[in-house]
Every structure is written in C-alpha cells, then in structure tokens.
Amino acid sequence: MFWGDLIGILAAGVFGASSLGMEIDLMAIYKEMSIGIGIGVGTASVIFAIGAGLVSAIDYSRKRKAS
C-alpha cells in the first residue's frame, strides 16, 4: 500500500512536470532511483543480518546456560 502511494505520487509529479513543459530526463531520474533502491535494499539486508545474528547468539547463549 505504501509503495503504491509513493509510485502514484511520483507518476503524478512526472505527469505534472511534463504538462508544464519542463524538460525531464526520465532515464536519469530512473537511474538515480534504481541506485537509491539498491543502496536501501543493501543497507536493510545488512541491518537485518546483523539483527538476526545478534538475536540468534543471545538465544543460543540462553539455551546453553539453561542446560
């Protein structure tokens, strides 16, 4: 839902700018967006992996102490 709203806002902005006669290089915009998405996905993956590893280590240490 959230991503659909963002894509709708982006599409409305591009359509509005093109109807105002502004020169827009869509390939440059999409290239910058793809770079940003890649950085965001990579960062989220690293943070998730660190968090999952930390939780797994804490769980493992608790199980060792209990036995």
PyMOL Python script that loads the backbone (N, CA, C, O; Angstrom):
from pymol import cmd

cmd.read_pdbstr("""\
ATOM      1  N   MET A   1       0.830  -1.194   0.000  1.00  0.00           N
ATOM      2  CA  MET A   1       0.000   0.000   0.000  1.00  0.00           C
ATOM      3  C   MET A   1       0.870   1.252   0.000  1.00  0.00           C
ATOM      4  O   MET A   1       0.648   2.178  -0.780  1.00  0.00           O
ATOM      5  N   PHE A   2       1.855   1.265   0.880  1.00  0.00           N
ATOM      6  CA  PHE A   2       2.739   2.427   0.991  1.00  0.00           C
ATOM      7  C   PHE A   2       3.500   2.662  -0.313  1.00  0.00           C
ATOM      8  O   PHE A   2       3.600   3.795  -0.783  1.00  0.00           O
ATOM      9  N   TRP A   3       4.042   1.571  -0.903  1.00  0.00           N
ATOM     10  CA  TRP A   3       4.811   1.727  -2.141  1.00  0.00           C
ATOM     11  C   TRP A   3       3.909   2.155  -3.287  1.00  0.00           C
ATOM     12  O   TRP A   3       4.332   2.910  -4.163  1.00  0.00           O
ATOM     13  N   GLY A   4       2.674   1.680  -3.289  1.00  0.00           N
ATOM     14  CA  GLY A   4       1.729   2.108  -4.313  1.00  0.00           C
ATOM     15  C   GLY A   4       1.463   3.596  -4.242  1.00  0.00           C
ATOM     16  O   GLY A   4       1.371   4.270  -5.267  1.00  0.00           O
ATOM     17  N   ASP A   5       1.339   4.108  -3.022  1.00  0.00           N
ATOM     18  CA  ASP A   5       1.143   5.554  -2.846  1.00  0.00           C
ATOM     19  C   ASP A   5       2.350   6.336  -3.345  1.00  0.00           C
ATOM     20  O   ASP A   5       2.199   7.361  -4.009  1.00  0.00           O
ATOM     21  N   LEU A   6       3.544   5.854  -3.025  1.00  0.00           N
ATOM     22  CA  LEU A   6       4.756   6.556  -3.473  1.00  0.00           C
ATOM     23  C   LEU A   6       4.873   6.556  -4.998  1.00  0.00           C
ATOM     24  O   LEU A   6       5.232   7.569  -5.598  1.00  0.00           O
ATOM     25  N   ILE A   7       4.568   5.417  -5.618  1.00  0.00           N
ATOM     26  CA  ILE A   7       4.636   5.350  -7.073  1.00  0.00           C
ATOM     27  C   ILE A   7       3.594   6.270  -7.697  1.00  0.00           C
ATOM     28  O   ILE A   7       3.859   6.912  -8.713  1.00  0.00           O
ATOM     29  N   GLY A   8       2.412   6.335  -7.095  1.00  0.00           N
ATOM     30  CA  GLY A   8       1.373   7.249  -7.586  1.00  0.00           C
ATOM     31  C   GLY A   8       1.796   8.702  -7.491  1.00  0.00           C
ATOM     32  O   GLY A   8       1.565   9.482  -8.415  1.00  0.00           O
ATOM     33  N   ILE A   9       2.417   9.069  -6.376  1.00  0.00           N
ATOM     34  CA  ILE A   9       2.893  10.449  -6.209  1.00  0.00           C
ATOM     35  C   ILE A   9       3.979  10.767  -7.237  1.00  0.00           C
ATOM     36  O   ILE A   9       3.995  11.850  -7.821  1.00  0.00           O
ATOM     37  N   LEU A  10       4.887   9.809  -7.450  1.00  0.00           N
ATOM     38  CA  LEU A  10       5.943  10.005  -8.442  1.00  0.00           C
ATOM     39  C   LEU A  10       5.358  10.166  -9.841  1.00  0.00           C
ATOM     40  O   LEU A  10       5.771  11.045 -10.597  1.00  0.00           O
ATOM     41  N   ALA A  11       4.393   9.312 -10.179  1.00  0.00           N
ATOM     42  CA  ALA A  11       3.777   9.395 -11.508  1.00  0.00           C
ATOM     43  C   ALA A  11       3.051  10.719 -11.689  1.00  0.00           C
ATOM     44  O   ALA A  11       3.125  11.327 -12.756  1.00  0.00           O
ATOM     45  N   ALA A  12       2.350  11.170 -10.651  1.00  0.00           N
ATOM     46  CA  ALA A  12       1.658  12.458 -10.733  1.00  0.00           C
ATOM     47  C   ALA A  12       2.657  13.605 -10.895  1.00  0.00           C
ATOM     48  O   ALA A  12       2.406  14.548 -11.645  1.00  0.00           O
ATOM     49  N   GLY A  13       3.769  13.523 -10.203  1.00  0.00           N
ATOM     50  CA  GLY A  13       4.794  14.563 -10.331  1.00  0.00           C
ATOM     51  C   GLY A  13       5.411  14.611 -11.715  1.00  0.00           C
ATOM     52  O   GLY A  13       5.625  15.688 -12.271  1.00  0.00           O
ATOM     53  N   VAL A  14       5.697  13.435 -12.273  1.00  0.00           N
ATOM     54  CA  VAL A  14       6.273  13.382 -13.623  1.00  0.00           C
ATOM     55  C   VAL A  14       5.261  13.899 -14.636  1.00  0.00           C
ATOM     56  O   VAL A  14       5.611  14.676 -15.525  1.00  0.00           O
ATOM     57  N   PHE A  15       3.998  13.469 -14.505  1.00  0.00           N
ATOM     58  CA  PHE A  15       2.964  13.934 -15.426  1.00  0.00           C
ATOM     59  C   PHE A  15       2.767  15.449 -15.300  1.00  0.00           C
ATOM     60  O   PHE A  15       2.635  16.147 -16.305  1.00  0.00           O
ATOM     61  N   GLY A  16       2.748  15.952 -14.060  1.00  0.00           N
ATOM     62  CA  GLY A  16       2.572  17.392 -13.851  1.00  0.00           C
ATOM     63  C   GLY A  16       3.715  18.193 -14.434  1.00  0.00           C
ATOM     64  O   GLY A  16       3.492  19.235 -15.049  1.00  0.00           O
ATOM     65  N   ALA A  17       4.940  17.721 -14.249  1.00  0.00           N
ATOM     66  CA  ALA A  17       6.094  18.436 -14.783  1.00  0.00           C
ATOM     67  C   ALA A  17       6.092  18.403 -16.309  1.00  0.00           C
ATOM     68  O   ALA A  17       6.443  19.391 -16.954  1.00  0.00           O
ATOM     69  N   SER A  18       5.695  17.262 -16.888  1.00  0.00           N
ATOM     70  CA  SER A  18       5.683  17.190 -18.348  1.00  0.00           C
ATOM     71  C   SER A  18       4.565  18.052 -18.927  1.00  0.00           C
ATOM     72  O   SER A  18       4.715  18.601 -20.019  1.00  0.00           O
ATOM     73  N   SER A  19       3.446  18.179 -18.211  1.00  0.00           N
ATOM     74  CA  SER A  19       2.361  19.021 -18.718  1.00  0.00           C
ATOM     75  C   SER A  19       2.701  20.509 -18.597  1.00  0.00           C
ATOM     76  O   SER A  19       2.143  21.340 -19.313  1.00  0.00           O
ATOM     77  N   LEU A  20       3.606  20.831 -17.698  1.00  0.00           N
ATOM     78  CA  LEU A  20       4.053  22.221 -17.581  1.00  0.00           C
ATOM     79  C   LEU A  20       5.137  22.560 -18.598  1.00  0.00           C
ATOM     80  O   LEU A  20       5.572  23.708 -18.689  1.00  0.00           O
ATOM     81  N   GLY A  21       5.567  21.568 -19.356  1.00  0.00           N
ATOM     82  CA  GLY A  21       6.553  21.809 -20.409  1.00  0.00           C
ATOM     83  C   GLY A  21       7.979  21.772 -19.914  1.00  0.00           C
ATOM     84  O   GLY A  21       8.879  22.273 -20.588  1.00  0.00           O
ATOM     85  N   MET A  22       8.204  21.194 -18.761  1.00  0.00           N
ATOM     86  CA  MET A  22       9.569  21.111 -18.243  1.00  0.00           C
ATOM     87  C   MET A  22      10.300  19.975 -18.954  1.00  0.00           C
ATOM     88  O   MET A  22       9.719  18.927 -19.237  1.00  0.00           O
ATOM     89  N   GLU A  23      11.558  20.195 -19.234  1.00  0.00           N
ATOM     90  CA  GLU A  23      12.380  19.163 -19.852  1.00  0.00           C
ATOM     91  C   GLU A  23      12.845  18.216 -18.748  1.00  0.00           C
ATOM     92  O   GLU A  23      13.585  18.615 -17.849  1.00  0.00           O
ATOM     93  N   ILE A  24      12.407  16.962 -18.824  1.00  0.00           N
ATOM     94  CA  ILE A  24      12.771  15.976 -17.813  1.00  0.00           C
ATOM     95  C   ILE A  24      13.484  14.821 -18.498  1.00  0.00           C
ATOM     96  O   ILE A  24      13.001  14.278 -19.491  1.00  0.00           O
ATOM     97  N   ASP A  25      14.619  14.460 -17.966  1.00  0.00           N
ATOM     98  CA  ASP A  25      15.338  13.298 -18.454  1.00  0.00           C
ATOM     99  C   ASP A  25      14.928  12.112 -17.591  1.00  0.00           C
ATOM    100  O   ASP A  25      15.499  11.876 -16.527  1.00  0.00           O
ATOM    101  N   LEU A  26      13.920  11.360 -18.069  1.00  0.00           N
ATOM    102  CA  LEU A  26      13.383  10.253 -17.281  1.00  0.00           C
ATOM    103  C   LEU A  26      14.417   9.172 -17.029  1.00  0.00           C
ATOM    104  O   LEU A  26      14.416   8.556 -15.963  1.00  0.00           O
ATOM    105  N   MET A  27      15.295   8.931 -17.983  1.00  0.00           N
ATOM    106  CA  MET A  27      16.306   7.903 -17.782  1.00  0.00           C
ATOM    107  C   MET A  27      17.226   8.270 -16.626  1.00  0.00           C
ATOM    108  O   MET A  27      17.621   7.397 -15.854  1.00  0.00           O
ATOM    109  N   ALA A  28      17.569   9.533 -16.498  1.00  0.00           N
ATOM    110  CA  ALA A  28      18.420   9.960 -15.388  1.00  0.00           C
ATOM    111  C   ALA A  28      17.680   9.813 -14.062  1.00  0.00           C
ATOM    112  O   ALA A  28      18.267   9.400 -13.061  1.00  0.00           O
ATOM    113  N   ILE A  29      16.397  10.152 -14.056  1.00  0.00           N
ATOM    114  CA  ILE A  29      15.606  10.021 -12.824  1.00  0.00           C
ATOM    115  C   ILE A  29      15.519   8.558 -12.414  1.00  0.00           C
ATOM    116  O   ILE A  29      15.736   8.226 -11.249  1.00  0.00           O
ATOM    117  N   TYR A  30      15.201   7.675 -13.370  1.00  0.00           N
ATOM    118  CA  TYR A  30      15.073   6.256 -13.050  1.00  0.00           C
ATOM    119  C   TYR A  30      16.408   5.643 -12.645  1.00  0.00           C
ATOM    120  O   TYR A  30      16.455   4.742 -11.808  1.00  0.00           O
ATOM    121  N   LYS A  31      17.496   6.136 -13.242  1.00  0.00           N
ATOM    122  CA  LYS A  31      18.820   5.641 -12.872  1.00  0.00           C
ATOM    123  C   LYS A  31      19.141   6.017 -11.434  1.00  0.00           C
ATOM    124  O   LYS A  31      19.639   5.186 -10.674  1.00  0.00           O
ATOM    125  N   GLU A  32      18.864   7.251 -11.053  1.00  0.00           N
ATOM    126  CA  GLU A  32      19.090   7.684  -9.676  1.00  0.00           C
ATOM    127  C   GLU A  32      18.196   6.917  -8.706  1.00  0.00           C
ATOM    128  O   GLU A  32      18.629   6.559  -7.611  1.00  0.00           O
ATOM    129  N   MET A  33      16.946   6.664  -9.108  1.00  0.00           N
ATOM    130  CA  MET A  33      16.032   5.912  -8.254  1.00  0.00           C
ATOM    131  C   MET A  33      16.521   4.486  -8.058  1.00  0.00           C
ATOM    132  O   MET A  33      16.450   3.951  -6.952  1.00  0.00           O
ATOM    133  N   SER A  34      17.020   3.862  -9.128  1.00  0.00           N
ATOM    134  CA  SER A  34      17.488   2.482  -9.008  1.00  0.00           C
ATOM    135  C   SER A  34      18.734   2.397  -8.133  1.00  0.00           C
ATOM    136  O   SER A  34      18.902   1.438  -7.380  1.00  0.00           O
ATOM    137  N   ILE A  35      19.598   3.389  -8.231  1.00  0.00           N
ATOM    138  CA  ILE A  35      20.776   3.414  -7.357  1.00  0.00           C
ATOM    139  C   ILE A  35      20.335   3.564  -5.902  1.00  0.00           C
ATOM    140  O   ILE A  35      20.860   2.878  -5.025  1.00  0.00           O
ATOM    141  N   GLY A  36      19.392   4.440  -5.642  1.00  0.00           N
ATOM    142  CA  GLY A  36      18.882   4.632  -4.282  1.00  0.00           C
ATOM    143  C   GLY A  36      18.194   3.393  -3.749  1.00  0.00           C
ATOM    144  O   GLY A  36      18.364   3.039  -2.582  1.00  0.00           O
ATOM    145  N   ILE A  37      17.417   2.729  -4.594  1.00  0.00           N
ATOM    146  CA  ILE A  37      16.750   1.496  -4.166  1.00  0.00           C
ATOM    147  C   ILE A  37      17.785   0.424  -3.839  1.00  0.00           C
ATOM    148  O   ILE A  37      17.650  -0.296  -2.851  1.00  0.00           O
ATOM    149  N   GLY A  38      18.816   0.323  -4.674  1.00  0.00           N
ATOM    150  CA  GLY A  38      19.875  -0.658  -4.416  1.00  0.00           C
ATOM    151  C   GLY A  38      20.589  -0.402  -3.104  1.00  0.00           C
ATOM    152  O   GLY A  38      20.859  -1.330  -2.342  1.00  0.00           O
ATOM    153  N   ILE A  39      20.893   0.866  -2.843  1.00  0.00           N
ATOM    154  CA  ILE A  39      21.554   1.213  -1.581  1.00  0.00           C
ATOM    155  C   ILE A  39      20.625   0.905  -0.404  1.00  0.00           C
ATOM    156  O   ILE A  39      21.070   0.377   0.615  1.00  0.00           O
ATOM    157  N   GLY A  40      19.356   1.228  -0.542  1.00  0.00           N
ATOM    158  CA  GLY A  40      18.399   0.969   0.536  1.00  0.00           C
ATOM    159  C   GLY A  40      18.218  -0.506   0.815  1.00  0.00           C
ATOM    160  O   GLY A  40      18.199  -0.920   1.974  1.00  0.00           O
ATOM    161  N   VAL A  41      18.086  -1.309  -0.234  1.00  0.00           N
ATOM    162  CA  VAL A  41      17.914  -2.752  -0.050  1.00  0.00           C
ATOM    163  C   VAL A  41      19.175  -3.366   0.554  1.00  0.00           C
ATOM    164  O   VAL A  41      19.093  -4.220   1.436  1.00  0.00           O
ATOM    165  N   GLY A  42      20.328  -2.932   0.083  1.00  0.00           N
ATOM    166  CA  GLY A  42      21.589  -3.443   0.638  1.00  0.00           C
ATOM    167  C   GLY A  42      21.748  -3.095   2.106  1.00  0.00           C
ATOM    168  O   GLY A  42      22.146  -3.939   2.909  1.00  0.00           O
ATOM    169  N   THR A  43      21.439  -1.854   2.461  1.00  0.00           N
ATOM    170  CA  THR A  43      21.540  -1.425   3.855  1.00  0.00           C
ATOM    171  C   THR A  43      20.568  -2.198   4.736  1.00  0.00           C
ATOM    172  O   THR A  43      20.932  -2.648   5.822  1.00  0.00           O
ATOM    173  N   ALA A  44      19.327  -2.353   4.266  1.00  0.00           N
ATOM    174  CA  ALA A  44      18.331  -3.096   5.034  1.00  0.00           C
ATOM    175  C   ALA A  44      18.750  -4.554   5.217  1.00  0.00           C
ATOM    176  O   ALA A  44      18.547  -5.129   6.286  1.00  0.00           O
ATOM    177  N   SER A  45      19.332  -5.148   4.184  1.00  0.00           N
ATOM    178  CA  SER A  45      19.772  -6.540   4.285  1.00  0.00           C
ATOM    179  C   SER A  45      20.884  -6.703   5.316  1.00  0.00           C
ATOM    180  O   SER A  45      20.884  -7.658   6.093  1.00  0.00           O
ATOM    181  N   VAL A  46      21.824  -5.772   5.320  1.00  0.00           N
ATOM    182  CA  VAL A  46      22.918  -5.835   6.291  1.00  0.00           C
ATOM    183  C   VAL A  46      22.388  -5.655   7.706  1.00  0.00           C
ATOM    184  O   VAL A  46      22.773  -6.396   8.611  1.00  0.00           O
ATOM    185  N   ILE A  47      21.508  -4.678   7.908  1.00  0.00           N
ATOM    186  CA  ILE A  47      20.945  -4.444   9.241  1.00  0.00           C
ATOM    187  C   ILE A  47      20.147  -5.664   9.697  1.00  0.00           C
ATOM    188  O   ILE A  47      20.235  -6.060  10.860  1.00  0.00           O
ATOM    189  N   PHE A  48      19.362  -6.271   8.785  1.00  0.00           N
ATOM    190  CA  PHE A  48      18.593  -7.459   9.133  1.00  0.00           C
ATOM    191  C   PHE A  48      19.518  -8.607   9.518  1.00  0.00           C
ATOM    192  O   PHE A  48      19.268  -9.301  10.504  1.00  0.00           O
ATOM    193  N   ALA A  49      20.582  -8.813   8.750  1.00  0.00           N
ATOM    194  CA  ALA A  49      21.507  -9.912   9.032  1.00  0.00           C
ATOM    195  C   ALA A  49      22.191  -9.725  10.382  1.00  0.00           C
ATOM    196  O   ALA A  49      22.351 -10.685  11.136  1.00  0.00           O
ATOM    197  N   ILE A  50      22.595  -8.488  10.691  1.00  0.00           N
ATOM    198  CA  ILE A  50      23.229  -8.219  11.985  1.00  0.00           C
ATOM    199  C   ILE A  50      22.234  -8.457  13.115  1.00  0.00           C
ATOM    200  O   ILE A  50      22.577  -9.082  14.118  1.00  0.00           O
ATOM    201  N   GLY A  51      21.019  -7.970  12.964  1.00  0.00           N
ATOM    202  CA  GLY A  51      19.998  -8.163  13.995  1.00  0.00           C
ATOM    203  C   GLY A  51      19.656  -9.629  14.191  1.00  0.00           C
ATOM    204  O   GLY A  51      19.538 -10.092  15.326  1.00  0.00           O
ATOM    205  N   ALA A  52      19.496 -10.368  13.095  1.00  0.00           N
ATOM    206  CA  ALA A  52      19.183 -11.794  13.202  1.00  0.00           C
ATOM    207  C   ALA A  52      20.332 -12.553  13.852  1.00  0.00           C
ATOM    208  O   ALA A  52      20.101 -13.450  14.663  1.00  0.00           O
ATOM    209  N   GLY A  53      21.557 -12.208  13.507  1.00  0.00           N
ATOM    210  CA  GLY A  53      22.713 -12.850  14.129  1.00  0.00           C
ATOM    211  C   GLY A  53      22.797 -12.566  15.611  1.00  0.00           C
ATOM    212  O   GLY A  53      23.138 -13.448  16.399  1.00  0.00           O
ATOM    213  N   LEU A  54      22.487 -11.340  15.997  1.00  0.00           N
ATOM    214  CA  LEU A  54      22.519 -10.960  17.408  1.00  0.00           C
ATOM    215  C   LEU A  54      21.451 -11.711  18.194  1.00  0.00           C
ATOM    216  O   LEU A  54      21.724 -12.238  19.273  1.00  0.00           O
ATOM    217  N   VAL A  55      20.240 -11.760  17.657  1.00  0.00           N
ATOM    218  CA  VAL A  55      19.161 -12.482  18.332  1.00  0.00           C
ATOM    219  C   VAL A  55      19.490 -13.971  18.417  1.00  0.00           C
ATOM    220  O   VAL A  55      19.239 -14.600  19.444  1.00  0.00           O
ATOM    221  N   SER A  56      20.040 -14.532  17.365  1.00  0.00           N
ATOM    222  CA  SER A  56      20.411 -15.943  17.372  1.00  0.00           C
ATOM    223  C   SER A  56      21.493 -16.216  18.416  1.00  0.00           C
ATOM    224  O   SER A  56      21.430 -17.220  19.126  1.00  0.00           O
ATOM    225  N   ALA A  57      22.480 -15.333  18.512  1.00  0.00           N
ATOM    226  CA  ALA A  57      23.548 -15.515  19.502  1.00  0.00           C
ATOM    227  C   ALA A  57      23.005 -15.417  20.928  1.00  0.00           C
ATOM    228  O   ALA A  57      23.404 -16.193  21.796  1.00  0.00           O
ATOM    229  N   ILE A  58      22.110 -14.483  21.172  1.00  0.00           N
ATOM    230  CA  ILE A  58      21.521 -14.341  22.509  1.00  0.00           C
ATOM    231  C   ILE A  58      20.704 -15.591  22.850  1.00  0.00           C
ATOM    232  O   ILE A  58      20.787 -16.103  23.967  1.00  0.00           O
ATOM    233  N   ASP A  59      19.918 -16.079  21.893  1.00  0.00           N
ATOM    234  CA  ASP A  59      19.106 -17.274  22.116  1.00  0.00           C
ATOM    235  C   ASP A  59      19.998 -18.487  22.375  1.00  0.00           C
ATOM    236  O   ASP A  59      19.708 -19.293  23.259  1.00  0.00           O
ATOM    237  N   TYR A  60      21.066 -18.618  21.617  1.00  0.00           N
ATOM    238  CA  TYR A  60      21.986 -19.742  21.794  1.00  0.00           C
ATOM    239  C   TYR A  60      22.636 -19.703  23.176  1.00  0.00           C
ATOM    240  O   TYR A  60      22.757 -20.734  23.837  1.00  0.00           O
ATOM    241  N   SER A  61      23.053 -18.511  23.610  1.00  0.00           N
ATOM    242  CA  SER A  61      23.692 -18.412  24.925  1.00  0.00           C
ATOM    243  C   SER A  61      22.709 -18.701  26.052  1.00  0.00           C
ATOM    244  O   SER A  61      23.096 -19.280  27.068  1.00  0.00           O
ATOM    245  N   ARG A  62      21.450 -18.311  25.896  1.00  0.00           N
ATOM    246  CA  ARG A  62      20.444 -18.619  26.921  1.00  0.00           C
ATOM    247  C   ARG A  62      20.169 -20.114  26.994  1.00  0.00           C
ATOM    248  O   ARG A  62      19.999 -20.661  28.083  1.00  0.00           O
ATOM    249  N   LYS A  63      20.124 -20.774  25.851  1.00  0.00           N
ATOM    250  CA  LYS A  63      19.883 -22.213  25.844  1.00  0.00           C
ATOM    251  C   LYS A  63      21.053 -22.978  26.453  1.00  0.00           C
ATOM    252  O   LYS A  63      20.842 -23.993  27.116  1.00  0.00           O
ATOM    253  N   ARG A  64      22.275 -22.512  26.242  1.00  0.00           N
ATOM    254  CA  ARG A  64      23.440 -23.185  26.829  1.00  0.00           C
ATOM    255  C   ARG A  64      23.448 -23.035  28.336  1.00  0.00           C
ATOM    256  O   ARG A  64      23.791 -23.974  29.054  1.00  0.00           O
ATOM    257  N   LYS A  65      23.069 -21.849  28.826  1.00  0.00           N
ATOM    258  CA  LYS A  65      23.026 -21.625  30.274  1.00  0.00           C
ATOM    259  C   LYS A  65      21.932 -22.465  30.928  1.00  0.00           C
ATOM    260  O   LYS A  65      22.092 -22.919  32.060  1.00  0.00           O
ATOM    261  N   ALA A  66      20.823 -22.672  30.221  1.00  0.00           N
ATOM    262  CA  ALA A  66      19.690 -23.416  30.786  1.00  0.00           C
ATOM    263  C   ALA A  66      19.985 -24.904  30.876  1.00  0.00           C
ATOM    264  O   ALA A  66      19.418 -25.588  31.728  1.00  0.00           O
ATOM    265  N   SER A  67      20.842 -25.413  30.036  1.00  0.00           N
ATOM    266  CA  SER A  67      21.096 -26.859  30.067  1.00  0.00           C
ATOM    267  C   SER A  67      22.310 -27.239  30.857  1.00  0.00           C
ATOM    268  O   SER A  67      22.634 -28.422  30.961  1.00  0.00           O
TER     269      SER A  67
END
""", "prot")
cmd.dss("prot")
cmd.show_as("cartoon", "prot")
cmd.util.cbc("prot")
cmd.orient("prot")
